[in-house]
Amino acid sequence: MIEIRPETPARDACAIESLFDLTFGPGHFARTAERLREFSRSLPALSRVALSGGEIVGVCRVWPLRIGASPALFYGPVAVHPGFRGRRLGLDVTAQALKAGAQAGWPVALLVGAPGYFGEIGFQVAPAGSIRMPGPQAGERIMLKGLAREIAGISGAVEAAPDLARSAPFPAPGPDQDRHEDKRCDQARQERGRA
């Protein structure tokens, strides 16, 4: 049985990073979406992990950002262990994270991914040229979903907004949540590379 719950950074961070490495390989740090994450902090209270037998097999991380002047949430990476693919787990874990974002009062969600897949949970491809990412990104993969408001009129440059993580009414970040600060994960990654 799969359990989906909020991320607990102290317990989950290294397992999540291992799942990202397994799913995307070392090149995922070079993607445009990573530019939004590297200067921000994820929101563990809104992020979701999927567990099977106590092991993390799926994750959807959530990050604060701005699209133009509008606060928004960035959903991703979404990763599923290869042994659990084909079961809609990526959609389920993302849907639970979307529900948490809506309940917290965030207005809009942004996700970069496959429209045929994430369209099943309400994401729509953004109108051509309306969303400007901080680097090259195929426009047909930039998607929006309304959470506490409609997506009509949402447009502009996308930028990381770590300051929004500390703003009410949104949940405040927990301590030690930034994956770039977690030295244990870096050390574990190096040890895996030597094995």
N, C-alpha and C positions, 0 to 999 in steps of 0.2 A: 504494500500500500504506500502511496505517495503522500507525504505531508508537505504542505506549503506554509511557510511562516516568514516573519520579518527577519532580515539579516541581523546577526549579532556579530559585530566586527571582531571582537577578541576571540571568538570561537570559530568564525567562518572565513575570515579574510584569506588565509593561506589556501584553503580548499577551493575557494572561489577563483583565486589567481591560477591555481593548478588546472581548474576546469577551463578557464580562458585559454591557457597555453595549449591544452589538449585540443580544444575546439578550433581555435584560430591560428595557432602557431605563433612563433616569435614576431612575425611581421605585423601583427595587429596593432602594435604601438605606432606604426607609421601612418595609419589611416587618419583621414580628416576628423572623424568623430573623436578620435583620441585627443585632438587639440582642445576640444571642449572639456574633456575630463581632466587633463593634466593640470589645469589651473583651478580646479574646483574640488569639492568634497562630495562624495556620494551621500545620500540620505538613507541610512539603514532602516529607519522607521517605515519608509515607503518601499524600499527595495525588498524583493522576495527571493527566497531560496526554496528549492524543492529537495526533499530528502527521501531516500529509500534505504531502510535499514540503518538509519543514522548517518548515512553518507550523502553529501551534496551531489545531486545529479542534474540540477537545473538552477539557473539564476537569472534574474532580471534586476540589474542595478539601475538606480534612479538618481538623477543629478539636477540641481537647479541651474537655470539659464534664463536669458532674455532673448526674445525675438522682437527686435525693434525695442519699444519701450515696455512690452508686455512680459511679465514674469511667466515662466513656463517650466515644465519638467522634461528632461531628456531621458528617454528610456533606452537602456542598453549599456553594455552589451547584454544580449540575451544569449545564453549558452545552455546547451543540453548535452549531457554525456552521450557518446555514440551508442551505447547500449540501451538508451532510453528514447532514441529518436523514433519518429513515426507514431507517437502516442499523443500528440498535441500538447506535450508538456511545456514547450516554449510558449505556446499561446496561453496555457493555464497559468503559468507563473507570471506572465506579463499582464494578464487580465486581473490577477490579484493585486499586482503593483498599481495598476490603473485605478482600481477601486480604492486603494489606500490614498492615492493622490487626490482623487475626487473628494473623498471624505475629509481630507485635510484642507480642502478649499482651494487647491491650485487650479488655475483657469484652463490651461491647455497642455497637451502632451505632444512632444516631438519624438519621432523615431526614424532611424535610417535603416531600411530593410526591404524585404520583398513584399510588394503590395498584394500579391496573390495570397500570401500567408497572413500577414498582419491585418489585411482588410477584413478578415473573418472576425476580428474583435473591434472593428469600428474605425481603424485608421484609414485616412483618405490621402491620396497623393496631393501634395500642396500645389496650388496653381503655379504654372511655369514662371520662374523668375521671382516669385514672391518671397522666398526664403533664401537668404544668402549665407551659406556656410563659410567657415573661416579657412577654407581650402577647397580643392577640387572634390566635387561630389556629384554623381549622376542624379539629376533632378527628379527622375521617375522613382527614386528610392527615398526621397524626403517626404515624410508623411506626418500628418497632424491628426489629432483627435481632441475634441472638446471634452473637458472634464467638468469644471464648474461654470463654463460659458461656451458659446458656439465659437467655431474657428473662423467664421466670416470676419474679414478685416485684419486677421493676424498676418503680418508681413514685416520684413526687415532683415537686418543682419543678426545672425545668431552669435551670442557671446556667452562665455561662462559667467556665472553670477554667484560666486560663493557667499557673497553678502546676503543673498536671499535665504540661505540656509539658516541664518540666525534671526530672520524676520518673522514676527507674528503675523498671521495666525498659523503659520506653517511650523511643523515639528522641528525643533532644534537638533543639530547634529550631535551625535554622541562622541565621547572622547576616542582618540586613536582610530578613527574610521578611515582616514585617508590612506588608500592603498600605496601611495607614493612614500608614506612615512613608515610603512610597516617593514622593518628590516628583517623580521623573521621570514617573511615571504620571499624576499630577495635571497636570503641565505638558503632557503629550501629550494628555490629555483636553481641556484648555483650547484647545490648538491645533486639535484636530479640530472643536471648537465654533465656531471662527472661520472654518473652511474652507467 
